[in-house]
Amino acid sequence: MERKSVVCTHLQGDWSSSGIGRQLLPLSELSTRLGKETREVHLDCSGIEKIDRCGIEALYSCLHRLQTRGYQPRLIAIPQVVRDFRHFQELLDV
């Protein structure tokens, strides 16, 4: 039976153009936590307080990069502030 390992990272704070710089380091450090047995990567969005097009693009880029590396990324615990953003649906289409 194949093992299915899940790695979860918690996203929080300001994901707008004024705060995105502080969010990129945790995303880049995520790759150091992914092992050979990792299949799914969950991005817990419950701590995101603010987001704009810049933040949506950063999330999209992260999801796409994880997919091209063979992982199954998922956004979980998506707060209303993210759901209300008009470009949010694009993330689900990755």
C-alpha positions in Angstrom: 0.0 0.0 0.0 1.4 3.4 -1.0 1.9 5.9 1.8 0.2 9.3 1.3 2.0 12.0 3.2 0.5 15.4 3.6 2.4 18.6 4.4 0.4 21.6 5.7 1.6 25.1 5.9 -0.3 28.0 7.5 -0.7 31.3 5.5 -1.4 34.4 7.5 -1.4 38.2 7.5 -1.4 40.7 4.6 -1.3 39.2 1.1 -1.8 42.5 -0.6 0.8 44.3 -2.7 2.0 46.1 0.4 2.5 43.0 2.5 3.3 40.2 0.0 7.1 40.6 0.5 6.8 39.2 4.1 4.8 36.2 2.8 7.2 34.9 0.2 9.8 33.5 2.6 7.4 31.0 4.3 6.3 29.9 0.8 9.9 29.4 -0.4 10.7 27.5 2.8 7.9 25.1 2.1 10.0 23.2 -0.4 12.4 22.2 2.3 9.6 20.3 4.1 8.6 18.2 1.1 10.0 14.7 1.1 9.9 11.9 -1.5 6.8 10.5 0.2 4.9 13.8 0.2 1.9 13.7 -2.2 -0.4 16.4 -1.0 0.4 19.9 0.1 -2.3 21.8 2.0 -2.1 25.6 2.2 -4.2 26.6 5.2 -5.5 30.1 4.3 -7.4 30.7 7.6 -4.9 33.4 8.7 -5.0 35.5 5.6 -6.4 38.9 6.7 -6.0 40.9 3.5 -5.5 40.0 -0.2 -5.5 41.7 -3.6 -4.5 40.6 -7.2 -0.9 40.5 -6.2 -1.6 38.0 -3.4 -3.9 35.9 -5.7 -1.1 35.8 -8.2 1.4 34.6 -5.6 -0.9 31.8 -4.5 -1.6 30.8 -8.1 2.2 30.7 -8.8 2.8 28.6 -5.7 0.0 26.1 -6.6 1.2 25.9 -10.2 4.8 25.3 -9.1 3.7 22.5 -6.7 1.7 20.8 -9.4 4.5 20.9 -11.9 6.7 19.2 -9.3 4.3 16.4 -9.0 2.4 17.4 -5.8 -1.3 17.8 -5.3 -1.8 21.2 -3.7 -5.0 22.2 -2.0 -6.2 25.4 -0.4 -8.0 24.7 2.9 -9.8 26.8 5.5 -10.4 29.6 3.0 -11.6 32.8 4.8 -14.3 35.0 3.4 -11.8 37.8 2.6 -10.2 35.5 0.0 -13.5 34.0 -1.3 -14.8 37.6 -1.8 -11.9 38.5 -4.1 -13.2 38.5 -7.6 -10.2 36.6 -9.1 -10.4 33.8 -6.5 -12.0 31.3 -8.9 -8.8 31.4 -11.0 -7.0 29.6 -8.1 -9.5 26.8 -8.2 -8.9 26.2 -11.9 -5.2 25.4 -11.4 
